[in-house]
Amino acid sequence: MSVEERKDGPKQEKIRNNLTKDLETVVKAAITSPYSSTENIPSEITQNLCNSIEAIFIHGLRDPFFLKGTRYSKYPEPNFWPFVSKYSHKDIIFQITRHQQIKTEIGKSRAWIRIILNENSLNHYLDLLSAEKNAIQQFYGEEAFLRYLGDNEYSERIRGILKPLSKLPICAATNSSFLNTWTPTPLILAGLMDGKPLKVGTLQSRRNPRKGSETEEIAISALDVLVPEEDHDIGSPNRLRRKRLVSRATQRMSSNSEDDDRSSTYSHPSLLDTGDMGYQHAAFSSKVNIPPSSAIDCYSSKKTAFKELEIAKFERVGFARRDYFKSRIKSK
């Protein structure tokens, strides 16, 4: 362990503890949420669950596996796709390559998280990945959350927390351009950004919403987390300005989607193995009974996708708005 890693130990331990508490909270929220054999857990809970799992996979990721020059920037861009793609079932790899809106390796990473949650195979992959000692050491520092899964006591606790996810009906959207870049919450949870993450419980869903009102409810709920209460009035000037800001932000994201793929450049490209490793390890994956990709494409649900996109959109705009006002205050 380097001197820097030893000095950073207490901070990383605190982050791991917070991640564990966040996992407990979000899984409990999922268990107690309204769902049935025909209804998936609410999209708001699913989004929070994805944030927490993403934070686990980016925590402690080594510097070379950040898009070049972003490790210590304002908005870091970690990328664990080179790691998980080596050990993923070939059906999952194929499914991700079919998603036309996924254009970056960050998008592939985030889609991968959602697929294994949809297929209830998260614990299977944690078992598989934590057993790959050499690979996990190459990709993650000693204080990383995933490295600690090698400790039996710690591993048992985390698997106990995540066990209910193997039976919950989860349907996260996996084919979305919004997955191509990071939202702030997983970066904050992983200690890569300062700020307050989107919390479970702040986005409430009704059991029987009025027909046609679901999208409005989600937008307002997400907005409540990110903007002052006095700005919520639909006719207020602030609300109208915010609507224009959302529109401009969405247009920029859409126009830049093709450029995102070209930005996937690493500090040390030699560390990446882009050969047939994913397919070689698919055989080993089958030994731990990882289920193949489901034939039922639940992630194509327009309602689910729209809800998650609204949450992501308002989260991004909220953080951009916060930074704008911070800069205005500093300039005065």
N, C-alpha and C positions, 0 to 999 in steps of 0.2 A: 504494500500500500504506500502511495506517495505521501509526502508531507502535506500537500494540499488536501488529499482525501482524508487524512487524519484530522486536520483542522476543521474540515467540513462535516465530520462525523455527526456531532450533536444536531446540527441543522437538518441533515438528511434523516436522522432518526425521528425527529419531530415530524418531518414530512411523511415518513412511512406510517407513523402513528395516526396522523391526520387522515391519510389515505385509507387506513384500516377502519377508522371510525366512520368515514364517509361511505365506505362499502357497506358497513353494517346498517347505516341509516337508509341507504338507497335500496338495499335488498329487502329490508323490513317494509319500506314503503311499497315495494313491488308486491310483496306477499299480501299486504293488507289492502291493496288497491282493488277496485271492482273489476273482476274478470271472470270468465267462465270457459266452458269447453268450446264455445263458439265465439267468444270475445277475448281479444288479446289485452294485456295490461295497457293502461293509458299511455299515449304517445309522450306525454310530459315526463312520466316516470321512466319510460324507455330512453329518452334523451339523456336524462340524468345518469342512468345506468351506463350508457355508452361513454359519457364524460369520465366517469370513475374508472372504467376499464381501460380507456385510452390513457389516462394518467398513469396507471400502473405500467403500461408498456413503454411510456416515454420517460418515466422517472429513472434517472441514472444512466441514460443512454450516452455512450461515449461521444466526444466531440466530432470525430469524423463522420458520424451518422446524423449530422444536421446539414441541411442544405447550406452550401458554402457561404460562410460569412455571417450566419444567422445565430450561432450558438449564444452569443452575448449581446445580440441586438434587442431592440425593443419588442419585437415579435419573433421569437425563435421558431424555427421550422424543423423539428425532429422528424426522423423518418425510420421506422422500424420494419418497413417492408422487406429490406434485404435479409433480415433475420427470420421473420415468420414465414416468408415465401419458401424458404428452404425446407420447411417441415410441414407444409400444408398439404392436405389431400388434393390430388390433381383435379378433382371435380370443383373444388373451391377456386383454385387458380383459373380454371376454364371459365367458371361463372363470372369472376371478376373481369376477365379479359373481354367478356361479352358485353359488359356494361359500357355503353357508348359515352355516357356522361363522366365516367371516371377517367381522367386524363393525366394524373400525376401519381407518383409513388405514395405521396401522402394520402391521396384519395383511395388508393388500393389498400393502404394500411387501415384506414378508417372503415372502408367497406368490409374488410376482413373481420374486424371486431364485430360488426353488426351481423355478419353471416354466422359466425360461430355462436353468437348469442341467440339468433333465430333458430339455430339447429341444436341448441342446448348442449353444446360441446366445449364450453369454456374450460371446465375442469380437466377434460381430456387433454386439451392443448397445453394447459399449465403443467400437467404431469409430463407430457412429452418434452416441452421446451426446457423445463428445469432439470431434466435428466441429461440434457446436452451441455455438459460442464464446459468443455472447451469453447463451444460456440457462444455460450452466454457470457463467458469471460471476455471474449473478443468484442462483443457488442455493448456490454454493460459494465459500469464501474462497480467496485466492491460494495458500495452503499446502496445500490439499486434495489428496488422492491423485489424484482424477479430473482435477484441473486440470493435473497434471504429465504426464498422458497426451498433452498437446499437444506435449510435447518428444519429438522423434523417437527419440533414443537411449533415453530412459526408457520410451517407449511400446513399442519393439521388445523390450526386456527383459521387460516385463510380459506382452506377448502371447506371447513365447516360453515363459514359465512356464505360461501358461494354455492353450496350444495343445493339450496332451493331453486337456483336458476336452471337446474337440469330438468325441471318439470314445469316451469312457468311458460305460458304461451306468449312468446315475445315476437313482435313483428316490426323490426326496424328497417327503415328505407335504406337500400344499399346502392341504388343507382341514381346519384344526385351530384350535380356540379358543385354543390355546397360542401361536399366532402373533400374537394381537391385542395383546400387550405384549412388551416386550423381555426377553430373558434377559441376564444380566450379561456373558457372554463377548464378544460383538461390541462392547459399550460399552467394555469394558476395552481391547480391541485397538485401538479408535479413539481411545483417550486420554481418554474422557469419564468414566471411573470408575477409581478405584484398585482394585487387587486382582490376583489371578493368574488368567489365563484358563484354561479347560479345554484341556489340551494333547493333540495327536494322539499316539497311542501309549499313553495311559493307559487307553483303553477298548479292550480286546482282544476280538476275536470268534473263535470256533472255526470251523473249516471244516465240521465235522459235529457240531453240538450235539445232545444227546439230545432226543428229542421231548418237548415240554412244558416244557423247562427254559430256553428262550430268554429269556423275560421275566425270570426270576430272575437269569440271568447278567448281563443288561444293567443291572438295578437295582443289583446288587452292584458291578459294574464302575464305574458312575457314582458310587456311594456311596464307593468307595475313594478317589476324588479329593477328596471334600468333607468327610469326617469322619475322626476319628482311628482308627487301626488297632484300638485296644482296644475300639472300639464295634461291631465287625463281627459279634460273636457273636450268632446269631439269637435266643437266649434272654435276652440282656442287657437290663437295665432301660432303658439308653440307647437300644437299638434299638427297644424298644416305645414309648418316648416319641417317638422320631423318626417312627415309623409313624403315631402320632396327629397329629403336626405336619404330615406330608404330607397326611393326610386333611383336616385343617382348611384347609390352604392350597389344596387342590384345590377344596373347597367354596366358598371365598371367590372364587376365580378364576371359577368357574362362575356364581355369583350376581351377579358384577359385570360379566359380559360385555356386558350390554345398556347399562350405564352408560358403557363405554369409548367407544362410538361418539359419545356426546354430548360427550366430553372433547376431541374433535379441534378445538381452538380455537387460532388462531395470533395472534402479536403483531401481525402486519400482514396481515389477510385480503385486502387489496387486491392483495397480491403473487400471490395464487392465481388461476389461470385455470381455471375449471371448465366451460368451454364444450366445443366439439367438437374441441379441439386433438388429442386422442389419435387421432381418426379422420382428421383432416387429415394427420397425419404418418404414418399407417399406409401411405399411398401411397408416401411417401419411404422408409419402412422396407423396402418390397419391393425397392427399387433395390439394397440391399446384401444381398439374398438371405437375409433373415431367414425361417426356416421358420415356417409357421403352427402353431398349437397342434396337438399330436398327437392323433389320434383314439383312441389307446390311452391310457386314463386310468390310468396306472401308479401315480399318486399315491394312488389309492383303496385300495392294498394295506393291509390291516389290520395285518399284521405290521410293515411299514415304519413306519406311523404310530405304532403302539404303542411301538416301540423309541425313536423320536425323542421322543415325549411323555415317556417314562420319563427319558430323558437331561435334557430341559428341566426336568422336575419336580424331579429331585434337584439339579440345578444351582441352581435358584431357592431351594429349601429350604436347601441348603447355605450360600448367601450370607446368607439370613435368619438362619440359626443362628449364623453367624460374627458378624453384627452384634449379635445378642442377647448373646452372650458378651462382646463388646467393651464393650457398655454396662454389663454387670454388673461387669466389671473396673474401669471408670472410676468407678462408683458406690461402690466399696469404699474 
